[in-house]
Amino acid sequence: MADRDYSKYQQKVIKRFYDNREQIDDQKLSELVTSLYLASDKQKPKMWERAKDILDRMDLPQKRVDHALDSGDPAVLAKIVEELQSGKLKRGSGKKKS
């Protein structure tokens, strides 16, 4: 895919997407919390998988991510979202293994 020739317009769209990726992830995680409260048992596993992907991309402390995912409680995930929005929890505060 690296060999594709994108038009100027496509290049700008792709650049804007990655420039705003953090805000997009924040918004999607917030929406997932709401959706998890309302979801049926059949829908929840896929939503938790999406939440895991977003949390991993945010590079939060792994202990917090594991706790939220293991609990299966949207309130725990909502607390993480609240701390992210208030600035108590910072992106990149997890230790990435090289």
Wavefront OBJ file of the C-alpha trace (Angstrom):
o trace
v 0.000 0.000 0.000
v 2.997 2.280 0.406
v 3.399 2.270 -3.379
v -0.008 3.832 -4.034
v -0.175 7.235 -5.607
v -2.742 9.312 -3.765
v -4.175 12.502 -5.201
v -3.448 15.778 -3.398
v -6.966 15.725 -1.982
v -6.565 12.160 -0.666
v -3.210 13.040 0.874
v -4.801 15.970 2.730
v -7.663 13.792 3.996
v -5.241 11.140 5.242
v -3.031 13.771 6.909
v -6.014 15.396 8.662
v -7.169 11.999 9.893
v -3.832 11.247 11.531
v -3.466 14.811 12.818
v -6.799 14.411 14.632
v -6.440 10.753 15.614
v -6.291 11.492 19.350
v -9.532 13.470 19.311
v -11.201 10.805 17.169
v -10.136 8.084 19.623
v -11.383 10.135 22.585
v -14.754 10.613 20.911
v -15.098 6.950 19.918
v -14.213 5.773 23.424
v -16.810 8.102 24.928
v -19.430 6.818 22.501
v -18.478 3.221 23.299
v -19.148 3.775 26.990
v -22.675 4.907 26.191
v -23.193 2.061 23.745
v -21.960 -0.509 26.262
v -24.584 0.571 28.779
v -27.306 0.073 26.165
v -25.941 -2.964 24.310
v -27.296 -6.466 24.403
v -25.111 -9.300 25.664
v -24.526 -10.365 22.070
v -23.106 -6.954 21.074
v -20.876 -6.364 24.095
v -17.881 -8.591 23.203
v -17.279 -6.774 19.930
v -17.594 -3.384 21.642
v -15.112 -4.387 24.340
v -12.707 -5.472 21.601
v -13.021 -2.032 19.988
v -12.447 -0.399 23.377
v -9.302 -2.526 23.854
v -7.947 -1.424 20.475
v -8.525 2.241 21.282
v -7.051 1.964 24.787
v -3.966 0.207 23.427
v -3.516 2.933 20.821
v -3.732 5.549 23.575
v -0.799 3.878 25.374
v -2.395 4.048 28.800
v -0.997 2.099 31.779
v -1.556 -1.571 31.020
v -2.778 -2.243 34.544
v -5.655 0.229 34.073
v -6.526 -1.166 30.652
v -6.528 -4.748 31.936
v -8.694 -3.795 34.918
v -11.258 -2.084 32.698
v -11.395 -4.963 30.245
v -11.437 -7.714 32.882
v -14.205 -6.051 34.876
v -16.541 -5.835 31.882
v -18.130 -2.865 33.627
v -18.837 0.226 31.502
v -18.534 2.363 34.669
v -14.824 1.487 34.934
v -14.326 2.475 31.304
v -16.319 5.660 31.922
v -13.950 6.531 34.780
v -10.980 6.219 32.406
v -12.723 8.487 29.885
v -13.483 10.995 32.652
v -9.845 11.022 33.795
v -8.629 11.453 30.213
v -10.960 14.408 29.677
v -10.015 16.059 32.967
v -6.290 15.578 32.361
v -5.688 13.309 35.364
v -4.734 10.459 33.040
v -2.364 11.221 30.190
v -1.924 9.490 26.877
v 1.415 7.786 26.578
v 1.667 7.202 30.323
v 1.988 3.448 29.726
v 5.349 1.858 29.174
v 5.695 0.508 25.643
v 7.979 -2.493 25.302
v 10.583 -2.044 22.592
l 1 2 3 4 5 6 7 8 9 10 11 12 13 14 15 16 17 18 19 20 21 22 23 24 25 26 27 28 29 30 31 32 33 34 35 36 37 38 39 40 41 42 43 44 45 46 47 48 49 50 51 52 53 54 55 56 57 58 59 60 61 62 63 64 65 66 67 68 69 70 71 72 73 74 75 76 77 78 79 80 81 82 83 84 85 86 87 88 89 90 91 92 93 94 95 96 97 98
